[in-house]
Every structure is written in structure tokens, then in C-alpha cells.
Amino acid sequence: MESGEVPLAELLAKYEEGSKLLKVCESRLKDAELKIEKLKKAKDGSATFEAFESTRAE
């Protein structure tokens, strides 16, 4: 890219492809996070599930 050997049209196509892949990956990650549940043990010894809370920046 910096050498100027790759045509601009090809660079733009690669950028667009990367943007689409990023959206797919973010969507899959969000779906996975929704499926994850955390097991929490209560004081009385019973177990409950609570939703996964992401700590990553949005």
C-alpha cells in the first residue's frame, strides 16, 4: 500500500471487505455473549444463572 504498487480500486475493495468482516465478527460476538450465562451461588447454597455482562468497550 505505502509503496504505491497496489491500485487504489483494489485497496478500496479490500477496505470494504474488511469492514464487512468486522460487522460479521461483531454480530457473532454479540450473539455469543447473549448465550453465555454465569452461574452464581447464593448464600443459601442454591445456584442461579445470571446474564453475561461484557466488560469490553463498545
HTML snippet that shows the backbone in 3Dmol.js (N, CA, C, O; Angstrom):
<script src="https://3Dmol.org/build/3Dmol-min.js"></script>
<div id="view" style="width:600px;height:400px;position:relative"></div>
<script>
const pdb = `
ATOM      1  N   MET A   1       0.830  -1.181   0.000  1.00  0.00           N
ATOM      2  CA  MET A   1       0.000   0.000   0.000  1.00  0.00           C
ATOM      3  C   MET A   1       0.878   1.249   0.000  1.00  0.00           C
ATOM      4  O   MET A   1       0.691   2.133  -0.836  1.00  0.00           O
ATOM      5  N   GLU A   2       1.804   1.331   0.898  1.00  0.00           N
ATOM      6  CA  GLU A   2       2.644   2.513   1.003  1.00  0.00           C
ATOM      7  C   GLU A   2       3.596   2.647  -0.170  1.00  0.00           C
ATOM      8  O   GLU A   2       4.048   3.748  -0.484  1.00  0.00           O
ATOM      9  N   SER A   3       3.904   1.530  -0.822  1.00  0.00           N
ATOM     10  CA  SER A   3       4.828   1.572  -1.953  1.00  0.00           C
ATOM     11  C   SER A   3       4.150   2.098  -3.211  1.00  0.00           C
ATOM     12  O   SER A   3       4.829   2.454  -4.174  1.00  0.00           O
ATOM     13  N   GLY A   4       2.819   2.151  -3.216  1.00  0.00           N
ATOM     14  CA  GLY A   4       2.092   2.632  -4.375  1.00  0.00           C
ATOM     15  C   GLY A   4       1.927   1.594  -5.460  1.00  0.00           C
ATOM     16  O   GLY A   4       1.490   1.926  -6.563  1.00  0.00           O
ATOM     17  N   GLU A   5       2.263   0.348  -5.182  1.00  0.00           N
ATOM     18  CA  GLU A   5       2.185  -0.713  -6.180  1.00  0.00           C
ATOM     19  C   GLU A   5       0.790  -1.315  -6.294  1.00  0.00           C
ATOM     20  O   GLU A   5       0.480  -1.952  -7.301  1.00  0.00           O
ATOM     21  N   VAL A   6      -0.045  -1.131  -5.299  1.00  0.00           N
ATOM     22  CA  VAL A   6      -1.397  -1.693  -5.316  1.00  0.00           C
ATOM     23  C   VAL A   6      -2.355  -0.601  -5.802  1.00  0.00           C
ATOM     24  O   VAL A   6      -2.361   0.503  -5.258  1.00  0.00           O
ATOM     25  N   PRO A   7      -3.162  -0.903  -6.820  1.00  0.00           N
ATOM     26  CA  PRO A   7      -4.099   0.102  -7.336  1.00  0.00           C
ATOM     27  C   PRO A   7      -5.098   0.544  -6.267  1.00  0.00           C
ATOM     28  O   PRO A   7      -5.495  -0.240  -5.405  1.00  0.00           O
ATOM     29  N   LEU A   8      -5.489   1.796  -6.340  1.00  0.00           N
ATOM     30  CA  LEU A   8      -6.418   2.369  -5.372  1.00  0.00           C
ATOM     31  C   LEU A   8      -7.732   1.596  -5.337  1.00  0.00           C
ATOM     32  O   LEU A   8      -8.280   1.373  -4.258  1.00  0.00           O
ATOM     33  N   ALA A   9      -8.240   1.190  -6.478  1.00  0.00           N
ATOM     34  CA  ALA A   9      -9.501   0.447  -6.528  1.00  0.00           C
ATOM     35  C   ALA A   9      -9.397  -0.851  -5.739  1.00  0.00           C
ATOM     36  O   ALA A   9     -10.346  -1.245  -5.063  1.00  0.00           O
ATOM     37  N   GLU A  10      -8.255  -1.514  -5.822  1.00  0.00           N
ATOM     38  CA  GLU A  10      -8.056  -2.760  -5.074  1.00  0.00           C
ATOM     39  C   GLU A  10      -7.974  -2.480  -3.576  1.00  0.00           C
ATOM     40  O   GLU A  10      -8.507  -3.239  -2.767  1.00  0.00           O
ATOM     41  N   LEU A  11      -7.313  -1.401  -3.217  1.00  0.00           N
ATOM     42  CA  LEU A  11      -7.227  -1.030  -1.799  1.00  0.00           C
ATOM     43  C   LEU A  11      -8.613  -0.741  -1.228  1.00  0.00           C
ATOM     44  O   LEU A  11      -8.932  -1.156  -0.114  1.00  0.00           O
ATOM     45  N   LEU A  12      -9.428  -0.030  -1.993  1.00  0.00           N
ATOM     46  CA  LEU A  12     -10.786   0.276  -1.536  1.00  0.00           C
ATOM     47  C   LEU A  12     -11.621  -0.987  -1.399  1.00  0.00           C
ATOM     48  O   LEU A  12     -12.399  -1.121  -0.455  1.00  0.00           O
ATOM     49  N   ALA A  13     -11.463  -1.909  -2.334  1.00  0.00           N
ATOM     50  CA  ALA A  13     -12.199  -3.177  -2.262  1.00  0.00           C
ATOM     51  C   ALA A  13     -11.797  -3.956  -1.018  1.00  0.00           C
ATOM     52  O   ALA A  13     -12.648  -4.530  -0.338  1.00  0.00           O
ATOM     53  N   LYS A  14     -10.499  -3.978  -0.718  1.00  0.00           N
ATOM     54  CA  LYS A  14     -10.015  -4.686   0.473  1.00  0.00           C
ATOM     55  C   LYS A  14     -10.537  -4.016   1.740  1.00  0.00           C
ATOM     56  O   LYS A  14     -10.893  -4.697   2.701  1.00  0.00           O
ATOM     57  N   TYR A  15     -10.585  -2.692   1.745  1.00  0.00           N
ATOM     58  CA  TYR A  15     -11.102  -1.961   2.897  1.00  0.00           C
ATOM     59  C   TYR A  15     -12.575  -2.287   3.119  1.00  0.00           C
ATOM     60  O   TYR A  15     -12.996  -2.543   4.247  1.00  0.00           O
ATOM     61  N   GLU A  16     -13.353  -2.278   2.048  1.00  0.00           N
ATOM     62  CA  GLU A  16     -14.777  -2.604   2.155  1.00  0.00           C
ATOM     63  C   GLU A  16     -14.979  -4.031   2.653  1.00  0.00           C
ATOM     64  O   GLU A  16     -15.855  -4.288   3.478  1.00  0.00           O
ATOM     65  N   GLU A  17     -14.166  -4.955   2.149  1.00  0.00           N
ATOM     66  CA  GLU A  17     -14.247  -6.349   2.593  1.00  0.00           C
ATOM     67  C   GLU A  17     -13.941  -6.446   4.084  1.00  0.00           C
ATOM     68  O   GLU A  17     -14.624  -7.160   4.819  1.00  0.00           O
ATOM     69  N   GLY A  18     -12.923  -5.733   4.524  1.00  0.00           N
ATOM     70  CA  GLY A  18     -12.565  -5.729   5.939  1.00  0.00           C
ATOM     71  C   GLY A  18     -13.670  -5.160   6.810  1.00  0.00           C
ATOM     72  O   GLY A  18     -13.932  -5.668   7.900  1.00  0.00           O
ATOM     73  N   SER A  19     -14.318  -4.108   6.333  1.00  0.00           N
ATOM     74  CA  SER A  19     -15.429  -3.503   7.076  1.00  0.00           C
ATOM     75  C   SER A  19     -16.590  -4.475   7.224  1.00  0.00           C
ATOM     76  O   SER A  19     -17.196  -4.569   8.291  1.00  0.00           O
ATOM     77  N   LYS A  20     -16.899  -5.197   6.152  1.00  0.00           N
ATOM     78  CA  LYS A  20     -17.982  -6.186   6.200  1.00  0.00           C
ATOM     79  C   LYS A  20     -17.640  -7.320   7.161  1.00  0.00           C
ATOM     80  O   LYS A  20     -18.489  -7.767   7.932  1.00  0.00           O
ATOM     81  N   LEU A  21     -16.387  -7.783   7.109  1.00  0.00           N
ATOM     82  CA  LEU A  21     -15.963  -8.856   8.010  1.00  0.00           C
ATOM     83  C   LEU A  21     -16.020  -8.405   9.464  1.00  0.00           C
ATOM     84  O   LEU A  21     -16.388  -9.186  10.342  1.00  0.00           O
ATOM     85  N   LEU A  22     -15.662  -7.163   9.724  1.00  0.00           N
ATOM     86  CA  LEU A  22     -15.729  -6.624  11.081  1.00  0.00           C
ATOM     87  C   LEU A  22     -17.160  -6.659  11.601  1.00  0.00           C
ATOM     88  O   LEU A  22     -17.395  -7.043  12.747  1.00  0.00           O
ATOM     89  N   LYS A  23     -18.118  -6.262  10.767  1.00  0.00           N
ATOM     90  CA  LYS A  23     -19.522  -6.279  11.180  1.00  0.00           C
ATOM     91  C   LYS A  23     -19.998  -7.696  11.466  1.00  0.00           C
ATOM     92  O   LYS A  23     -20.736  -7.923  12.425  1.00  0.00           O
ATOM     93  N   VAL A  24     -19.580  -8.649  10.639  1.00  0.00           N
ATOM     94  CA  VAL A  24     -19.955 -10.052  10.854  1.00  0.00           C
ATOM     95  C   VAL A  24     -19.387 -10.545  12.179  1.00  0.00           C
ATOM     96  O   VAL A  24     -20.087 -11.186  12.964  1.00  0.00           O
ATOM     97  N   CYS A  25     -18.114 -10.243  12.423  1.00  0.00           N
ATOM     98  CA  CYS A  25     -17.469 -10.693  13.662  1.00  0.00           C
ATOM     99  C   CYS A  25     -18.127 -10.069  14.888  1.00  0.00           C
ATOM    100  O   CYS A  25     -18.357 -10.753  15.886  1.00  0.00           O
ATOM    101  N   GLU A  26     -18.432  -8.776  14.818  1.00  0.00           N
ATOM    102  CA  GLU A  26     -19.087  -8.116  15.946  1.00  0.00           C
ATOM    103  C   GLU A  26     -20.461  -8.718  16.211  1.00  0.00           C
ATOM    104  O   GLU A  26     -20.853  -8.886  17.366  1.00  0.00           O
ATOM    105  N   SER A  27     -21.188  -9.040  15.161  1.00  0.00           N
ATOM    106  CA  SER A  27     -22.511  -9.646  15.305  1.00  0.00           C
ATOM    107  C   SER A  27     -22.412 -11.026  15.949  1.00  0.00           C
ATOM    108  O   SER A  27     -23.193 -11.362  16.839  1.00  0.00           O
ATOM    109  N   ARG A  28     -21.451 -11.816  15.494  1.00  0.00           N
ATOM    110  CA  ARG A  28     -21.276 -13.159  16.063  1.00  0.00           C
ATOM    111  C   ARG A  28     -20.861 -13.085  17.522  1.00  0.00           C
ATOM    112  O   ARG A  28     -21.311 -13.890  18.337  1.00  0.00           O
ATOM    113  N   LEU A  29     -20.011 -12.131  17.858  1.00  0.00           N
ATOM    114  CA  LEU A  29     -19.583 -11.963  19.244  1.00  0.00           C
ATOM    115  C   LEU A  29     -20.766 -11.569  20.118  1.00  0.00           C
ATOM    116  O   LEU A  29     -20.919 -12.085  21.225  1.00  0.00           O
ATOM    117  N   LYS A  30     -21.594 -10.669  19.637  1.00  0.00           N
ATOM    118  CA  LYS A  30     -22.766 -10.246  20.408  1.00  0.00           C
ATOM    119  C   LYS A  30     -23.718 -11.420  20.621  1.00  0.00           C
ATOM    120  O   LYS A  30     -24.247 -11.599  21.718  1.00  0.00           O
ATOM    121  N   ASP A  31     -23.937 -12.219  19.580  1.00  0.00           N
ATOM    122  CA  ASP A  31     -24.790 -13.402  19.710  1.00  0.00           C
ATOM    123  C   ASP A  31     -24.228 -14.373  20.745  1.00  0.00           C
ATOM    124  O   ASP A  31     -24.975 -14.933  21.548  1.00  0.00           O
ATOM    125  N   ALA A  32     -22.917 -14.568  20.723  1.00  0.00           N
ATOM    126  CA  ALA A  32     -22.285 -15.480  21.681  1.00  0.00           C
ATOM    127  C   ALA A  32     -22.431 -14.955  23.102  1.00  0.00           C
ATOM    128  O   ALA A  32     -22.699 -15.726  24.024  1.00  0.00           O
ATOM    129  N   GLU A  33     -22.257 -13.656  23.285  1.00  0.00           N
ATOM    130  CA  GLU A  33     -22.386 -13.070  24.618  1.00  0.00           C
ATOM    131  C   GLU A  33     -23.800 -13.248  25.166  1.00  0.00           C
ATOM    132  O   GLU A  33     -23.983 -13.460  26.364  1.00  0.00           O
ATOM    133  N   LEU A  34     -24.789 -13.161  24.293  1.00  0.00           N
ATOM    134  CA  LEU A  34     -26.169 -13.335  24.740  1.00  0.00           C
ATOM    135  C   LEU A  34     -26.435 -14.758  25.207  1.00  0.00           C
ATOM    136  O   LEU A  34     -27.307 -14.985  26.047  1.00  0.00           O
ATOM    137  N   LYS A  35     -25.695 -15.712  24.673  1.00  0.00           N
ATOM    138  CA  LYS A  35     -25.899 -17.112  25.027  1.00  0.00           C
ATOM    139  C   LYS A  35     -25.165 -17.512  26.303  1.00  0.00           C
ATOM    140  O   LYS A  35     -25.506 -18.510  26.939  1.00  0.00           O
ATOM    141  N   ILE A  36     -24.171 -16.739  26.664  1.00  0.00           N
ATOM    142  CA  ILE A  36     -23.363 -17.087  27.837  1.00  0.00           C
ATOM    143  C   ILE A  36     -24.097 -16.682  29.109  1.00  0.00           C
ATOM    144  O   ILE A  36     -24.594 -15.562  29.230  1.00  0.00           O
ATOM    145  N   GLU A  37     -24.152 -17.590  30.026  1.00  0.00           N
ATOM    146  CA  GLU A  37     -24.735 -17.288  31.331  1.00  0.00           C
ATOM    147  C   GLU A  37     -23.694 -17.591  32.397  1.00  0.00           C
ATOM    148  O   GLU A  37     -22.871 -18.493  32.242  1.00  0.00           O
ATOM    149  N   LYS A  38     -23.741 -16.846  33.451  1.00  0.00           N
ATOM    150  CA  LYS A  38     -22.798 -17.025  34.543  1.00  0.00           C
ATOM    151  C   LYS A  38     -23.525 -17.689  35.710  1.00  0.00           C
ATOM    152  O   LYS A  38     -24.589 -17.240  36.135  1.00  0.00           O
ATOM    153  N   LEU A  39     -22.940 -18.746  36.210  1.00  0.00           N
ATOM    154  CA  LEU A  39     -23.517 -19.450  37.350  1.00  0.00           C
ATOM    155  C   LEU A  39     -23.132 -18.710  38.624  1.00  0.00           C
ATOM    156  O   LEU A  39     -21.955 -18.442  38.865  1.00  0.00           O
ATOM    157  N   LYS A  40     -24.120 -18.385  39.428  1.00  0.00           N
ATOM    158  CA  LYS A  40     -23.889 -17.647  40.663  1.00  0.00           C
ATOM    159  C   LYS A  40     -24.426 -18.461  41.825  1.00  0.00           C
ATOM    160  O   LYS A  40     -25.562 -18.934  41.796  1.00  0.00           O
ATOM    161  N   LYS A  41     -23.604 -18.619  42.843  1.00  0.00           N
ATOM    162  CA  LYS A  41     -24.012 -19.372  44.023  1.00  0.00           C
ATOM    163  C   LYS A  41     -24.560 -18.408  45.072  1.00  0.00           C
ATOM    164  O   LYS A  41     -23.900 -17.444  45.460  1.00  0.00           O
ATOM    165  N   ALA A  42     -25.767 -18.689  45.516  1.00  0.00           N
ATOM    166  CA  ALA A  42     -26.411 -17.857  46.528  1.00  0.00           C
ATOM    167  C   ALA A  42     -25.920 -18.253  47.915  1.00  0.00           C
ATOM    168  O   ALA A  42     -25.315 -19.312  48.086  1.00  0.00           O
ATOM    169  N   LYS A  43     -26.181 -17.401  48.905  1.00  0.00           N
ATOM    170  CA  LYS A  43     -25.756 -17.662  50.279  1.00  0.00           C
ATOM    171  C   LYS A  43     -26.382 -18.925  50.841  1.00  0.00           C
ATOM    172  O   LYS A  43     -25.775 -19.600  51.674  1.00  0.00           O
ATOM    173  N   ASP A  44     -27.583 -19.252  50.398  1.00  0.00           N
ATOM    174  CA  ASP A  44     -28.251 -20.450  50.913  1.00  0.00           C
ATOM    175  C   ASP A  44     -27.775 -21.731  50.231  1.00  0.00           C
ATOM    176  O   ASP A  44     -28.271 -22.819  50.522  1.00  0.00           O
ATOM    177  N   GLY A  45     -26.814 -21.594  49.325  1.00  0.00           N
ATOM    178  CA  GLY A  45     -26.263 -22.771  48.656  1.00  0.00           C
ATOM    179  C   GLY A  45     -26.896 -23.074  47.313  1.00  0.00           C
ATOM    180  O   GLY A  45     -26.377 -23.887  46.548  1.00  0.00           O
ATOM    181  N   SER A  46     -28.004 -22.432  47.025  1.00  0.00           N
ATOM    182  CA  SER A  46     -28.637 -22.673  45.725  1.00  0.00           C
ATOM    183  C   SER A  46     -27.850 -21.952  44.624  1.00  0.00           C
ATOM    184  O   SER A  46     -27.094 -21.015  44.881  1.00  0.00           O
ATOM    185  N   ALA A  47     -28.049 -22.411  43.423  1.00  0.00           N
ATOM    186  CA  ALA A  47     -27.349 -21.816  42.288  1.00  0.00           C
ATOM    187  C   ALA A  47     -28.352 -21.152  41.358  1.00  0.00           C
ATOM    188  O   ALA A  47     -29.435 -21.680  41.105  1.00  0.00           O
ATOM    189  N   THR A  48     -27.977 -20.010  40.866  1.00  0.00           N
ATOM    190  CA  THR A  48     -28.811 -19.300  39.900  1.00  0.00           C
ATOM    191  C   THR A  48     -27.944 -18.878  38.720  1.00  0.00           C
ATOM    192  O   THR A  48     -26.723 -18.776  38.834  1.00  0.00           O
ATOM    193  N   PHE A  49     -28.584 -18.638  37.606  1.00  0.00           N
ATOM    194  CA  PHE A  49     -27.874 -18.151  36.432  1.00  0.00           C
ATOM    195  C   PHE A  49     -28.177 -16.676  36.258  1.00  0.00           C
ATOM    196  O   PHE A  49     -29.307 -16.232  36.460  1.00  0.00           O
ATOM    197  N   GLU A  50     -27.164 -15.927  35.884  1.00  0.00           N
ATOM    198  CA  GLU A  50     -27.394 -14.531  35.559  1.00  0.00           C
ATOM    199  C   GLU A  50     -26.747 -14.237  34.211  1.00  0.00           C
ATOM    200  O   GLU A  50     -25.815 -14.924  33.792  1.00  0.00           O
ATOM    201  N   ALA A  51     -27.239 -13.234  33.556  1.00  0.00           N
ATOM    202  CA  ALA A  51     -26.776 -12.896  32.215  1.00  0.00           C
ATOM    203  C   ALA A  51     -25.309 -12.488  32.223  1.00  0.00           C
ATOM    204  O   ALA A  51     -24.809 -11.924  33.196  1.00  0.00           O
ATOM    205  N   PHE A  52     -24.643 -12.781  31.135  1.00  0.00           N
ATOM    206  CA  PHE A  52     -23.258 -12.387  30.939  1.00  0.00           C
ATOM    207  C   PHE A  52     -23.199 -10.876  30.772  1.00  0.00           C
ATOM    208  O   PHE A  52     -23.987 -10.298  30.024  1.00  0.00           O
ATOM    209  N   GLU A  53     -22.268 -10.240  31.465  1.00  0.00           N
ATOM    210  CA  GLU A  53     -22.070  -8.807  31.312  1.00  0.00           C
ATOM    211  C   GLU A  53     -20.699  -8.571  30.721  1.00  0.00           C
ATOM    212  O   GLU A  53     -19.682  -8.898  31.332  1.00  0.00           O
ATOM    213  N   SER A  54     -20.676  -8.010  29.544  1.00  0.00           N
ATOM    214  CA  SER A  54     -19.424  -7.753  28.848  1.00  0.00           C
ATOM    215  C   SER A  54     -18.685  -6.603  29.511  1.00  0.00           C
ATOM    216  O   SER A  54     -19.297  -5.631  29.953  1.00  0.00           O
ATOM    217  N   THR A  55     -17.369  -6.721  29.575  1.00  0.00           N
ATOM    218  CA  THR A  55     -16.547  -5.643  30.116  1.00  0.00           C
ATOM    219  C   THR A  55     -15.803  -4.922  29.006  1.00  0.00           C
ATOM    220  O   THR A  55     -15.011  -4.017  29.270  1.00  0.00           O
ATOM    221  N   ARG A  56     -16.057  -5.322  27.752  1.00  0.00           N
ATOM    222  CA  ARG A  56     -15.352  -4.688  26.640  1.00  0.00           C
ATOM    223  C   ARG A  56     -16.013  -3.364  26.292  1.00  0.00           C
ATOM    224  O   ARG A  56     -17.214  -3.188  26.494  1.00  0.00           O
ATOM    225  N   ALA A  57     -15.227  -2.444  25.772  1.00  0.00           N
ATOM    226  CA  ALA A  57     -15.755  -1.148  25.361  1.00  0.00           C
ATOM    227  C   ALA A  57     -16.546  -1.295  24.078  1.00  0.00           C
ATOM    228  O   ALA A  57     -16.144  -2.023  23.170  1.00  0.00           O
ATOM    229  N   GLU A  58     -17.642  -0.622  24.007  1.00  0.00           N
ATOM    230  CA  GLU A  58     -18.489  -0.677  22.799  1.00  0.00           C
ATOM    231  C   GLU A  58     -18.063   0.383  21.832  1.00  0.00           C
ATOM    232  O   GLU A  58     -18.646   0.506  20.755  1.00  0.00           O
TER     233      GLU A  58
END
`;
const viewer = $3Dmol.createViewer("view");
viewer.addModel(pdb, "pdb");
viewer.setStyle({}, {cartoon: {color: "spectrum"}});
viewer.zoomTo();
viewer.render();
</script>
